[in-house]
């Protein structure tokens, strides 16, 4: 009796063969930086609740060169994540009509990006005044 072999599709590096999937995987990997940054902020909140000395220690740790490099990399990856999010948003949203005319996808994406950059600037200005 002949033995039947089951086909097993190779999974090693499947995403590297198509530029679309490479961009997709980079976008998904950027969430690791976002999650890590959220944990850093939560630790800051914990240190704040533990008193001024603990909070100042946390702030001092943020001035370490590795922390600064991490924050720059996180900023770049999260910016890419936001860009790709707004780029795909019009494709997932229902058609938006204003005055009987459909709003172009590019306008929706641009509006989201402008809103994201605007909100980031507002947060930056508020933090700098503190």
C-alpha positions in Angstrom: 0.0 0.0 0.0 1.4 3.4 -0.9 1.9 5.9 1.8 0.1 9.2 1.4 2.1 12.3 2.3 0.2 15.3 3.6 1.2 18.6 2.0 2.6 21.1 4.6 2.9 24.6 3.4 6.3 26.1 4.4 5.7 29.1 6.8 9.3 30.2 7.1 9.5 33.8 5.8 6.2 33.8 3.9 5.7 37.5 4.6 9.0 38.6 3.1 8.0 37.5 -0.4 5.4 40.3 -0.8 6.0 44.0 0.0 2.4 44.4 1.1 3.0 41.7 3.8 6.4 43.2 4.8 4.6 46.6 5.5 1.9 44.8 7.3 4.3 42.9 9.6 6.2 46.2 10.3 2.9 47.8 11.3 2.0 44.9 13.6 5.5 44.9 15.1 5.1 48.6 15.9 2.5 47.7 18.5 5.2 46.2 20.6 6.7 49.6 21.1 3.3 51.1 21.8 2.7 48.5 24.5 6.1 49.0 26.0 5.6 52.7 26.1 2.2 52.2 27.8 3.9 50.1 30.5 6.6 52.8 31.0 3.8 55.4 31.6 2.0 53.1 34.0 5.3 52.6 35.9 5.6 56.4 36.0 2.1 56.6 37.5 3.0 54.0 40.1 6.2 55.9 41.0 4.1 59.1 41.3 1.9 57.4 43.8 4.9 56.3 45.8 6.1 59.9 46.4 8.4 62.6 45.0 11.7 60.7 45.4 10.3 57.6 43.5 8.9 59.8 40.7 12.1 61.8 40.4 14.0 58.4 40.1 11.7 57.3 37.3 12.1 60.7 35.5 15.9 60.3 35.9 15.7 56.9 34.3 14.0 58.4 31.3 17.1 60.6 30.7 19.3 57.5 30.1 20.7 57.4 26.5 19.1 53.9 25.9 15.7 55.3 27.1 16.0 58.3 24.7 16.9 55.9 21.8 13.9 53.7 22.7 11.6 56.7 22.7 12.8 57.9 19.3 12.4 54.4 17.8 8.9 54.2 19.5 8.0 57.6 18.0 9.0 56.5 14.5 7.2 53.1 14.7 4.0 54.5 16.3 4.0 57.3 13.7 4.2 54.7 10.9 1.4 52.8 12.7 -0.8 55.9 12.8 0.0 56.6 9.1 -1.0 53.2 8.0 -4.1 53.2 10.3 -5.5 56.4 8.7 -4.5 55.1 5.2 -6.7 52.1 5.7 -9.5 53.8 7.6 -11.5 54.9 4.6 -11.6 51.4 3.2 -13.1 50.0 6.4 -15.6 52.9 7.1 -19.0 53.2 5.6 -19.2 55.7 2.7 -19.5 59.2 4.0 -21.6 61.6 2.1 -21.7 65.4 2.5 -24.3 67.3 0.5 -25.1 64.2 -1.5 -21.5 63.8 -2.6 -19.2 61.0 -1.4 -16.1 62.2 0.5 -12.9 61.1 -1.2 -10.9 58.4 0.6 -7.8 60.7 0.5 -9.6 63.5 2.3 -10.7 61.1 5.1 -7.2 59.8 5.5 -5.7 63.3 5.4 -8.2 64.5 8.0 -7.2 61.7 10.3 -3.5 62.4 9.9 -4.0 66.1 10.4 -6.0 65.4 13.5 -3.4 63.0 14.9 -0.6 65.5 14.3 -2.7 68.4 15.7 -3.5 66.4 18.9 0.1 65.5 19.3 1.2 69.1 19.1 -1.5 70.1 21.6 -0.3 67.4 24.0 3.4 68.5 23.5 2.6 72.1 24.2 0.6 71.3 27.3 3.4 69.1 28.6 6.0 71.8 27.9 4.0 74.3 30.0 3.9 72.1 33.0 
